[in-house]
């Protein structure tokens, strides 16, 4: 069974992002415990160590498009901290180029770890064709 997860965010709301980061963290934990056979105690012990080597066995990707890209700016310090934690635990964040341009944002304004892709919609389709389960945040 493939355990890769795609989280799609297109709403310009910090609470939606916070929920999505939480869902990514819970999914990672439960997948490692249930499918990768890591004990809850071992997970808790390693939690402070960042991404675990087992994460290569599954991926969690967040694709952001539409007005939601406005949340990915460096000035958004509170959400940045939560995003950094999620990224350090293996979450990959992708933003659609057209959404970034339509929001009037320059690359320099976005968090350094956000990867810009040519088309968020195309990325969603490609990830699903690779077996990623889709979840709308």
Secondary structure, 3 states (H helix, E strand, C coil): CCCCEEEEECCCCHHHHHHHHHHHHHHHHHHHHHCCCCCHHHHHHHHHHCCCHHHHHCCEEEEECHHHHHHHECCCHHHHHHHHHHHHCCEEEEEEHHHHHHCCCCHHHECCCCEEECCHHHHHHHHHHCCCEEEEC
